[in-house]
């Protein structure tokens, strides 16, 4: 039932009329973007409406610039339990699903995350399996097929059976394999948010930068603010 309630929020956002597609859009190379929404309690995204709105605007700018035939995937993560993360959006940019319309729908979702959590339509979570989420989703992405970016709206604080990254002196072990070989970029928006400590933000950035390189990403971007 919860999955149905959340899915219903996007019906109107994506039911858009067809428009003519310009030649320049047809010729632009499509891209693939995976968006991960961190619903763990440590992430201000689940409880701060002003912050959620700001992150949503930044994400909307990314999506609205996508060319036709681009693929957008949205997933939530936190605990390592698929039943706790039922939200799944898969959208291909087309004449019937214009980039600005897709951007608007996803921007609305992200901006309303605090309200959805408060109303019980989504659940905030007690653990943060970032690396496990990335490992799972790597099986759904083909970085050789098109330029691929992974954008995580997360504070970067892995809190799992693998490691408690918020503890001083800890870091992420490298992934076993190059899960994302050839993928363009791993982006973390909100890295270190909620900790209010520049040293923690920098440690998270260095740790995830090393992890991203070992996983095969060409670039890593970790933004505390923007």
N, C-alpha and C positions, 0 to 999 in steps of 0.2 A: 504493500500500500504506500509506504514512504517513497519508494522509487517512482510509483505512478504519480504521486503528488508533485514530486520535483520535476519529473519529465513534462508534466502539464504546463509548467511555467514557460516552456520554450516553444510551444506549438504556434502561438501567434507570432513570436519573434522570427521564426524561420518560414512561415507561410507567406512568402512574398511573391509578387507578380513577376513575370518575365520582362526583361528589358533587353534592348539591343546591346550586344557586346562589341566594343571597339576593337579594331584590328590590332592596336598596340597591346591590348590585354591578351588577345589570342596568341600573340607571338611571345609574350613573357613566359619564362620558365616557371612552372608550378612549383610550389614548395610544400613541405610537410611540417606541421607544428603539433607537438604534443604539449598540452597544458596540464600541469598537475597542481591541484588545489590542496594545500596542506591544512587539514582540519584538526590538527592536534591543538590541545589547549594552550600550549606555549606560544602559538602563532597569533599575533594581534588581529589577523585577518578574520578570525571567527567571532570577535567580540567588539571590535572598534569600527563603527560605521564610517567614520571619516577616513580612516586608513584604508578600509576596504574600497571605498569610492575612489580614492587616489590610485590604488593599485589597478582597479578596474579601468580607469581612464588610460593608464599606461598600456595595459593589455589590449584595449580597444584600438589604440594607435597601431599596434603590431598587426592585428588581424585585418584592419581595414585596408592595409597596404598590400594584401596578398593578391596575386594574379589568379585568373580563372584556372580551374582544375587543381587548385591547391587543396590540401587535405588538412582539416583541423580536428584534433581529438582532444576531449576534455575528460579528465578523470580526477577523482578525489583519492587521497591517501592519508594514512595515519597509522592505525593498527594493521597488523598483517592478517586481515580477515576480509575476504571479498564481500561477505554479506553486510559488513559495516560500511562499505563504499559502493553503493548501488548506482551512483550517478555515472552515466556513460553517454557522451555526446560525440557523434562522428558526423562531420559535415564536409562536403566537397563544394568548393566555391564554383558557382556556375551562373548562367543567366537567370536562373530561378532562385538562387541563393547568393545574392550579391555580397561582396566582402563587407560593405558597410552595414548590411542587414545582419549578417552573421556576427560581426563585431558588436553590434548593438545588443543582440540577444545574450551573448556571453558576458558582455560588460554589465548588463543588468543582473545576471546571475551572481557575478563576483561581488558587485556592490551590495547585493542583498544577502550575502552569506551570513552576516551577524543575525539578521532577522530570521533566516531559515533555521539557523541553529537554535535561536531563542524559542521559536515556535515548534521545535522538535521535528521539522521536516528533514533536517540533516543533523547528524550527531557530532559534537566535538569529541575528540579521542584522546586517550590517556598515554599513547605511545606514538613514536614517529619513525616508521620504517621507510626512510627515504631511499636508501641503497637497495632494499628489497623491492620497492616500487619500481625503481629504475631497471632493476634486473628483470622483473616481470614484463614491463612494457617494452623492453628491447626486443622481445620476440614478436612484437606487432609492428615494428618499424623496419623498413628497408632503406637504409641510407644510400644505397647505390642507385635506387630508383629515382630519387629527386633530392634536392637540398633539404636537409632536415635539421630542425632546432627543437630542443626540449626546454620549455619555460616552466619553472616551478615557482609558485607563489608560496614561499616558505621562509622561515627564519633560519633554516639550515641546521637546526639542532637535532641531529639524529639521536633518538632516544629509543633504543631497541635492545634486543638480546645480544646484538653484535657489539655495540658501543654506546656509552652515554657521553655524547660529544660535548655537552655543556660543562662537564667536569674539566677543570684546568689540567693541562698536560696530556689530554687524550687527543687522538686523531683517528681518521678513518683508515682502515686497512684498504689496500688497493684491491680492486675487483679481480676475481680469478682469471677472467678473460676480457678481451677488448670488446665489451658488449656493444659499443656504439662506434665501431670502426668506420671511419669515413663520414660520420655525422658532423655537421657544421659547428654546432654550438650548444652548450648547456648554460642556461641562464637561471639564476636564482634571484628573484625580486623580493627584497625584505630581509636579506641576509643579516642576522644578528639583531633584528628588530625585537624589542621587548627586553633585551639584556642591558641596553644603555651603557655599553662598555666598548670603546674603540678596540681594545686589545682582543676582546672576544670576537668581534666582527672580523678583524684581520686574521685571527687564527682559523675561523670558519672559512674565510676566503682562501687562505693558503691550503687548508686541508681539502676542500672540495675542488680547488684548482688542480691539485695533484691527482685526486681521484678521477676527475674528468679526463685528464691527459692519459692516465692508465686505461681508462675505459674506451679510448679511441676518439674522443671529441677533438676537433681541430682548435676550438677556443672555449674558454670559460669566462663568464661574466657574473660576478657576484655583487649586487647592489644593495647597500643598506638603505640608501635614499637616492632620489633622482630629481 
